[in-house]
Amino acid sequence: MAANTPTKMPPMKMARVILFTAQMDLMSDFYGRILGLKLISEEKGWREFAAGGASIALHSGPASPGSKGPKIAFHSADVAALRETLVARGAKFGKVREGEIFCLCDGKDPDGNPIQLSSR
């Protein structure tokens, strides 16, 4: 194969996002009860929640030094209504921002990881 010839990449999809936490019960409550995700796996130091074809896994313990948590985006056709429901359950979100093409709303989970609601 020539050096400039790109290799064909197999299809990929997100499998999971792993969040390291020292607050397993609080984080599990947030992703399970507040966001309404289904618990699909629970082992010592590990809980995993179904998230629309992918999953969010919580792992006990600290993240790598200097790590800044990932942003996890959740799709919604009606961001404002979803935000209202989640805030009523105890989630922390800022204002809904509407653009010409989509709207979004940023928030944080109990560990300070950024999360987002988006119609995109």
trRosetta pair geometry for C-beta under 8 A, 3 or more apart (Angstrom, degrees):
i j d omega theta_ij theta_ji phi_ij phi_ji
1 5 5.1 -120 180 67 93 132
1 7 7.3 39 170 -83 162 87
2 5 4.4 100 60 -15 87 107
9 12 7.2 -48 154 -16 109 110
13 53 6.7 -67 160 146 137 116
13 54 7.0 -144 145 -76 94 98
14 17 7.3 -1 178 -47 123 83
14 53 7.9 90 68 108 83 93
14 54 4.3 -3 104 -106 96 144
15 54 5.9 146 169 -140 9 84
15 55 6.9 -20 153 31 57 89
16 48 6.7 -46 -128 -142 140 113
16 54 5.9 172 -80 173 39 86
16 55 4.2 -23 -104 72 97 86
16 56 6.5 162 -160 -91 81 18
16 57 4.9 37 170 -11 137 106
17 51 8.0 -30 22 49 101 156
17 54 7.4 55 -13 144 81 125
17 55 7.7 -156 25 100 61 49
17 56 5.2 -16 60 -116 92 72
17 57 7.1 -177 83 27 41 72
17 70 5.6 -125 -156 72 123 142
17 72 5.5 -161 60 -95 167 110
18 57 4.7 -23 -106 73 72 105
18 58 7.9 156 -157 -93 60 15
18 59 5.5 19 -173 -10 106 123
19 27 7.0 -161 104 -163 129 144
19 56 6.7 9 -1 -178 112 96
19 57 7.2 170 23 86 67 52
19 58 5.6 -27 70 -109 94 63
19 59 7.1 168 81 23 40 78
19 69 6.4 29 -128 -138 95 114
19 70 7.7 -117 -85 37 85 93
19 109 7.6 2 -161 65 164 154
19 111 6.8 148 170 55 122 150
19 113 5.8 -58 -130 -55 128 164
20 59 5.2 -39 -102 76 64 97
20 60 7.7 12 -156 128 69 10
20 61 5.7 -61 -160 86 107 65
20 62 5.9 48 145 159 135 17
20 63 3.9 171 46 -68 135 71
20 67 7.7 69 32 85 128 149
21 24 5.9 142 98 -74 114 52
21 27 4.7 -26 -163 -25 173 156
21 58 5.5 -29 22 -162 128 100
21 59 7.2 130 21 66 74 46
21 60 6.8 -56 72 -110 69 39
21 61 7.9 50 58 42 34 32
21 111 5.3 -107 -115 -74 99 147
22 60 7.5 75 -107 -158 38 67
22 61 7.3 53 -81 -114 69 13
22 62 7.1 13 -55 -72 103 67
22 111 7.9 132 34 -114 71 112
23 26 4.1 -31 161 44 114 117
23 27 5.3 120 98 -23 86 94
23 110 5.9 -103 103 115 149 125
23 111 6.1 -172 40 -75 118 94
24 27 6.0 -62 -141 43 23 107
24 28 6.0 25 160 -21 64 110
24 45 7.6 -109 -93 -130 145 40
24 47 6.9 121 -166 3 98 122
24 58 6.1 134 -132 138 73 130
24 60 5.5 -22 -66 -89 125 92
25 28 5.7 -53 -142 36 28 112
25 29 6.4 31 156 -21 62 105
26 29 5.8 -53 -150 34 29 113
26 30 6.5 31 151 -21 62 105
26 110 4.8 -112 141 110 116 167
27 30 5.5 -52 -150 34 34 114
27 31 6.4 16 161 -4 69 107
27 58 5.1 146 116 -124 132 143
27 109 6.6 53 -128 156 82 127
27 110 5.9 -134 -81 53 63 115
27 111 6.2 7 -87 -25 115 114
28 31 6.4 -61 -141 47 28 97
28 32 5.4 11 166 -3 67 123
28 39 7.6 29 -160 -94 102 120
28 47 5.2 14 -102 87 111 166
28 58 6.3 -118 -71 34 76 161
29 32 6.1 -63 -127 52 20 101
29 33 5.1 -21 -167 26 65 118
29 34 6.6 60 139 -13 70 99
30 33 7.4 -26 -75 53 9 80
30 34 4.9 -31 -147 36 46 129
30 35 6.5 40 152 -9 62 101
30 90 7.9 -114 -111 98 77 110
30 91 7.3 107 -152 -96 93 84
30 109 5.4 113 140 -155 155 97
30 110 5.4 -154 -48 -9 147 108
31 34 7.4 5 -34 53 12 89
31 35 5.3 -28 -142 39 39 125
31 37 5.1 -37 165 43 81 126
31 49 4.9 -160 145 -2 122 163
31 56 5.8 -137 -144 89 144 135
31 58 7.1 -168 18 -43 148 122
31 109 7.5 4 -57 -131 86 135
32 35 7.4 65 20 52 10 81
32 36 7.7 32 169 -111 32 12
32 37 6.1 -83 -98 66 38 75
32 38 7.9 64 -131 -121 76 14
32 39 5.7 3 -108 -51 118 99
32 49 6.4 -143 -76 -102 69 130
33 36 7.4 2 176 -75 18 47
33 89 7.2 -174 131 -176 82 123
34 86 6.5 72 164 -152 91 79
34 89 4.4 152 -140 130 75 123
34 90 5.5 -91 -112 61 127 98
34 91 5.4 140 165 -56 128 94
35 74 7.5 -158 -157 -74 121 162
35 86 6.7 19 -99 -122 61 115
35 91 7.2 86 -69 -78 77 134
37 49 3.8 65 126 168 126 126
37 50 6.0 -176 -174 65 90 58
37 51 5.7 -18 -128 -81 132 78
37 56 6.8 15 151 36 172 115
38 49 6.4 144 72 -157 38 74
38 50 4.6 -1 61 34 97 113
39 42 6.2 15 173 -49 121 110
39 47 6.4 -48 -138 -171 104 102
39 48 7.4 107 -158 76 59 47
39 49 5.8 -45 -95 -98 45 75
40 48 5.4 -58 65 101 89 94
40 49 6.5 131 8 -129 89 21
40 50 4.9 93 -38 -44 129 90
40 55 6.5 -93 43 -119 134 133
41 46 6.9 -32 123 129 104 103
41 47 7.0 165 91 -153 65 37
41 48 3.9 18 50 40 105 113
41 57 7.7 -17 69 -114 119 97
42 46 7.2 166 -150 96 33 68
42 47 5.1 9 -109 -111 77 79
42 48 7.6 -144 -63 24 48 69
43 46 4.5 8 60 58 94 108
43 47 7.9 -168 32 -70 54 47
44 60 8.0 -53 153 12 61 140
45 59 6.4 27 154 -162 87 59
45 60 3.7 -93 -142 25 82 120
45 61 7.0 21 -158 -16 118 101
46 57 6.5 -15 -161 -172 89 105
46 58 7.0 156 -151 82 39 60
46 59 5.8 1 -102 -106 76 66
46 60 7.3 -91 -51 0 49 86
47 57 7.2 163 86 -155 41 57
47 58 4.7 0 57 50 89 107
48 55 5.0 25 179 163 102 136
48 56 7.1 166 -153 84 58 41
48 57 4.3 -19 -102 -102 89 81
48 58 7.4 -161 -75 19 42 66
49 55 6.1 157 77 -161 42 83
49 56 5.0 -12 58 58 99 90
49 57 7.7 -176 19 -79 65 37
49 58 7.9 44 -7 -13 101 97
50 55 5.7 -50 -105 -102 35 88
51 54 5.2 -37 77 80 95 78
51 55 5.5 136 17 -119 93 28
51 56 5.1 69 -31 -16 142 92
51 72 7.8 -52 -175 -175 160 124
51 74 7.5 -99 -166 -104 106 94
52 74 7.8 138 0 -139 139 76
52 75 7.3 148 -159 34 175 105
56 72 6.5 27 -100 -132 125 155
63 67 3.9 -107 135 66 125 141
63 69 7.3 -144 -59 -78 163 72
64 67 4.5 100 63 -43 80 123
69 111 7.0 125 -66 109 154 110
69 112 6.9 148 15 99 139 74
69 113 3.5 -105 143 -116 156 88
69 114 6.5 160 94 16 104 69
70 113 6.9 13 58 -163 51 112
70 114 7.7 -112 125 57 32 87
71 113 7.7 175 -98 167 38 79
71 114 4.2 -33 -104 96 85 110
71 115 6.8 164 -161 -97 65 23
71 116 5.9 29 174 -9 110 112
72 113 7.1 37 1 139 105 118
72 114 7.6 162 20 99 62 59
72 115 5.0 -21 64 -117 89 80
72 116 7.2 178 87 26 43 73
73 115 7.5 159 -86 -169 33 57
73 116 4.4 -23 -109 71 77 106
73 117 7.7 152 -159 -95 66 13
73 118 5.2 -12 -167 14 114 125
74 82 7.8 -150 109 156 119 150
74 115 7.1 15 -5 179 103 103
74 116 7.1 177 24 88 66 53
74 117 5.6 -28 70 -107 94 62
74 118 7.3 142 72 25 43 73
75 118 6.2 -47 -106 77 53 76
75 119 7.1 83 -159 -127 72 26
75 120 7.4 -114 -116 69 90 50
76 79 5.1 131 81 -85 115 53
76 81 7.7 -154 163 65 130 86
76 82 4.3 -76 -142 -13 164 153
76 117 5.3 -12 19 -170 126 101
76 118 7.3 126 31 64 76 28
76 119 6.2 -61 82 -85 60 67
77 119 6.1 71 -135 -132 28 98
78 81 4.1 12 130 26 120 117
78 82 6.2 138 93 -18 73 88
78 119 7.7 63 -58 -93 15 115
79 82 5.9 -62 -146 41 30 108
79 83 6.0 34 156 -24 67 108
79 96 5.5 140 115 -135 113 117
79 103 4.9 -144 32 101 144 106
79 104 6.4 -132 -131 -110 159 23
79 105 5.4 156 170 -4 116 111
79 117 4.8 139 -143 127 91 112
79 118 6.7 11 -95 -112 127 14
79 119 5.3 -94 -35 -41 109 96
80 83 5.7 -53 -146 34 28 114
80 84 6.5 31 155 -21 62 105
80 96 4.9 -41 -88 -51 80 170
80 103 7.4 -11 -37 121 86 149
80 105 7.8 133 -85 -45 46 139
81 84 5.7 -52 -151 33 31 114
81 85 6.6 31 152 -18 64 105
82 85 5.7 -55 -151 36 34 112
82 86 6.2 25 156 -13 68 110
82 117 5.5 178 94 -148 126 144
83 86 6.0 -63 -146 42 28 106
83 87 6.0 28 158 -19 67 109
83 93 5.1 -126 -148 94 101 159
83 96 5.8 -145 4 -66 160 106
83 105 4.9 -17 -87 95 134 172
83 117 5.8 -148 -68 41 88 158
84 87 6.0 -54 -142 37 26 109
84 88 6.4 29 155 -21 60 108
85 88 5.8 -60 -156 34 28 113
85 89 6.7 20 150 -13 63 108
86 89 5.6 -58 -151 38 37 110
86 91 3.9 -19 155 33 97 142
86 93 6.6 72 92 -19 119 131
86 107 7.8 -130 119 -10 136 172
86 117 7.7 -173 16 -59 149 138
87 90 7.7 155 -172 15 30 7
87 91 5.6 -83 -83 67 40 83
87 92 7.6 79 -116 -101 78 23
87 93 5.8 -95 -72 32 101 105
91 107 6.0 29 161 172 103 158
92 107 5.3 152 97 -160 60 101
92 108 5.7 -21 82 53 115 79
93 105 5.1 33 180 152 124 115
93 106 6.9 158 -152 93 74 32
93 107 3.6 -55 -95 -74 67 120
93 117 7.1 1 -131 5 143 118
94 105 6.4 -170 69 -166 70 76
94 106 5.3 11 29 67 116 80
94 107 6.6 -165 2 -79 68 62
95 105 7.0 -128 114 -126 27 92
96 103 5.8 26 175 167 99 122
96 104 7.4 172 -153 92 63 23
96 105 4.6 -42 -100 -75 63 113
96 117 8.0 -49 -110 81 90 118
97 103 6.3 176 90 -156 46 74
97 104 5.7 -16 59 63 94 72
97 105 6.8 159 13 -82 72 54
98 103 4.1 -25 -105 -101 65 112
99 102 5.9 13 55 60 106 51
99 103 6.5 177 18 -86 67 51
99 104 7.9 11 -2 8 107 91
101 120 7.3 52 121 -102 101 93
102 118 6.3 35 154 -177 130 86
102 119 4.5 -170 -155 76 90 89
102 120 4.0 24 -144 -67 174 81
103 118 7.5 -175 95 -144 44 51
103 119 5.2 44 45 11 73 121
104 116 5.7 -4 -172 -177 113 110
104 117 6.4 163 -155 86 59 56
104 118 4.2 -4 -106 -103 99 81
104 119 7.1 -131 -68 14 62 71
104 120 7.0 -16 -67 -5 110 108
105 116 6.8 154 78 -157 46 63
105 117 4.5 0 53 53 98 104
105 118 7.8 -162 25 -68 59 52
106 114 6.5 -26 -163 -162 105 100
106 115 7.4 144 -159 82 56 46
106 116 5.2 -27 -103 -102 64 84
107 114 7.6 140 82 -157 38 55
107 115 5.1 -26 74 69 87 94
107 116 7.2 164 25 -87 71 36
107 117 7.5 38 4 -9 112 93
108 112 5.3 -14 -176 -141 131 36
108 113 6.5 144 -156 67 75 37
108 114 5.9 -45 -98 -100 76 44
108 115 6.5 148 -110 17 21 86
109 112 7.2 -54 67 17 65 16
109 113 4.9 -1 36 53 109 94
109 115 5.7 84 -39 -23 88 125
